[in-house]
Structures are given as C-alpha cells and as structure tokens.
C-alpha cells in the first residue's frame, strides 16, 4: 500500500472527495490506492487507479535445452 504525503494534496483529495491523481470529483473516486501517514485512505478514480497499481510480475520461462 502506497503512503502519500498530505502536503502535496488538496483538502478534497485528503478527504477522499477528489481523485489523488487527476483531481476529478465526479463521479466520486472509489478505489483505495494508498493511505496518508495517519492511516486515512487515499482514493482514485478507476482510470487513475489502474495506472497506480504495480505491474504483475512476469513469469520467466527458461528456453528448452536441445
């Protein structure tokens, strides 16, 4: 879970009323993408939440021996 610095956020972002990335207020952000140092949730809209999620680890497969 990511921890965000509240100094770089607006009051709306800190309160969960605006997306932490794009500042969009409507529709209200619903995806929890992190937290503040006081454990308050940080929310993002669906599009921005996908960008903040870590990429899945790739499966490494060895080449077959001949």
C-alpha positions as MATLAB code, in Angstrom:
seq = 'XXXXXXXXXXXXXXXXXXXXXXXXXXXXXXXXXXXXXXXXXXXXXXXXXXXXXXXXXXXXXXXXXX';
ca = [
       0.000    0.000    0.000;
       1.398    3.404   -1.011;
       1.792    6.156    1.572;
       1.101    9.675    0.280;
       2.484   12.938    1.640;
      -0.536   15.076    2.602;
       1.323   18.355    1.948;
       1.103   17.832   -1.815;
      -2.635   17.103   -1.749;
      -5.659   19.388   -1.699;
      -8.241   19.169    1.077;
     -10.638   17.401   -1.309;
      -8.004   14.770   -2.097;
      -7.204   14.267    1.584;
     -10.889   13.815    2.409;
     -11.476   11.355   -0.457;
     -13.725   13.771   -2.365;
     -11.324   14.083   -5.336;
      -9.028   11.685   -7.198;
      -5.492   11.781   -5.815;
      -4.059   11.864   -9.361;
      -6.353   13.866  -11.676;
      -8.395   15.851   -9.091;
     -11.674   14.664  -10.673;
     -14.577   14.983   -8.217;
     -17.391   13.361  -10.175;
     -18.006   10.508  -10.131;
     -16.553   10.363   -6.659;
     -13.359    8.262   -6.546;
     -13.943    4.796   -5.126;
     -10.715    2.831   -5.496;
      -8.416    2.833   -2.485;
      -4.853    3.241   -3.772;
      -2.982    4.171   -0.625;
      -3.070    5.908    2.705;
      -1.914    9.016    4.482;
       0.541    8.829    7.412;
      -2.439    8.895    9.803;
      -3.865    5.778    8.030;
      -6.662    7.719    6.287;
      -7.474    6.160    2.909;
      -6.390    7.818   -0.341;
      -8.801    7.289   -3.244;
      -8.501    7.450   -7.033;
     -10.895    7.172   -9.951;
     -10.917    3.885  -11.854;
      -8.698    5.070  -14.709;
      -6.025    6.545  -12.452;
      -6.132    3.583  -10.060;
      -5.072    1.268  -12.882;
      -2.029    3.459  -13.510;
      -1.014    3.340   -9.836;
      -1.293   -0.427   -9.457;
       2.035   -2.244   -9.728;
       2.548   -4.275  -12.866;
       2.169   -8.016  -12.342;
       5.394   -9.926  -12.164;
       6.264  -11.652  -15.403;
       6.633  -15.388  -15.484;
      10.151  -16.280  -16.547;
      10.426  -19.458  -18.533;
      13.773  -20.964  -19.479;
      14.481  -21.837  -23.082;
      14.341  -25.602  -23.731;
      17.672  -27.413  -23.991;
      18.464  -29.120  -27.269;
];
